[in-house]
């Protein structure tokens, strides 16, 4: 896939919000189910079948994100990067779970440690 403009990435993030919200909710459910299964207990959320269903749905949702050309870089917390170019420099427009909008970027060669607020 190609590069995003900032406007395109922001529109795509808005479109992906319900998907990202569902990932967060399912991630919590899967963690609870996994802990219960590991302890040999039951969860109000169900058992092994529900855990496997949550995992399968998470895989589908993550594929949906990646199918847009965005890069899913983190799962807990969610980190989504949109490849872009700022002033001739390859960057990743960076959204981290909890961010209100797409307001950060980092150079592609620096990674998250080089994260800066967009001008």
C-alpha positions in Angstrom: 0.0 0.0 0.0 1.1 3.6 -0.5 1.7 6.5 1.8 -1.0 8.4 3.7 -1.4 12.1 3.7 -2.2 13.4 7.2 -5.8 14.1 6.2 -6.2 10.5 4.8 -4.7 9.0 7.9 -7.0 10.9 10.1 -10.0 9.9 8.1 -8.9 6.2 8.2 -8.3 6.4 11.9 -11.9 7.8 12.4 -13.2 5.0 10.2 -11.2 2.4 12.3 -12.3 3.7 15.7 -15.1 1.1 16.1 -12.7 -1.7 15.1 -10.0 -0.4 17.5 -12.6 -0.1 20.3 -13.7 -3.7 19.7 -10.1 -4.8 19.8 -9.6 -3.2 23.2 -12.8 -4.8 24.6 -12.0 -8.2 23.2 -8.4 -8.0 24.4 -9.7 -7.6 28.0 -12.2 -10.4 27.6 -9.5 -12.7 26.2 -7.1 -11.9 29.0 -9.8 -12.7 31.6 -10.7 -15.9 29.9 -7.1 -16.9 29.6 -6.4 -16.3 33.3 -9.5 -18.3 34.3 -8.5 -21.2 32.0 -5.0 -21.1 33.3 -6.2 -21.3 36.9 -8.6 -24.1 36.0 -11.5 -21.9 36.9 -14.6 -20.6 35.0 -15.2 -17.0 34.0 -18.6 -15.3 33.7 -17.5 -14.7 30.2 -17.3 -18.4 29.4 -14.6 -21.0 28.8 -12.4 -22.4 26.1 -14.9 -21.9 23.3 -15.4 -18.3 24.1 -11.6 -17.8 24.5 -11.0 -19.3 21.0 -13.9 -17.2 19.6 -12.3 -14.0 21.0 -8.9 -14.9 19.6 -10.4 -15.6 16.1 -12.4 -12.3 16.2 -9.2 -10.4 17.3 -7.3 -11.9 14.4 -10.1 -10.7 12.0 -10.1 -7.2 13.5 -6.3 -6.9 13.3 -6.4 -8.0 9.7 -9.0 -5.3 9.0 -6.6 -2.7 10.4 -3.7 -4.0 8.5 -5.8 -4.2 5.3 -6.1 -0.4 5.2 -2.3 0.0 4.8 -1.9 1.0 8.5 0.6 -0.9 10.5 -0.5 -2.5 13.8 2.6 -2.1 15.9 1.4 -2.8 19.4 -1.4 -4.8 21.0 -1.4 -3.8 24.6 -1.6 -0.9 24.4 -2.7 -0.6 20.8 -0.3 1.3 18.6 -1.2 2.0 14.9 1.2 3.7 12.5 0.3 5.2 9.1 3.2 5.4 6.7 3.6 8.9 5.4 6.1 11.5 4.2 6.7 14.8 6.0 8.9 17.3 4.1 10.6 14.5 2.2 11.3 12.4 5.3 9.7 8.9 5.7 7.6 9.0 8.8 5.0 7.0 10.6 1.9 9.0 11.8 1.4 7.4 15.1 -1.8 6.7 17.1 -1.4 5.2 20.6 -4.4 3.8 22.5 -5.7 6.7 24.6 -4.7 9.4 22.1 -7.7 11.7 21.3 -6.6 11.9 17.6 -3.7 11.4 15.2 -1.4 14.1 16.6 2.0 12.4 16.7 4.6 11.0 14.3 8.1 9.6 14.4 10.7 9.1 11.7 10.5 5.6 10.3 14.2 4.9 11.2 13.8 6.1 14.9 10.7 4.2 16.0 8.5 5.1 18.9 11.4 6.6 20.9 11.5 9.4 18.4 7.8 10.2 18.7 7.0 13.9 18.3 3.8 16.0 18.2 2.8 17.0 14.7 3.4 20.6 13.8 
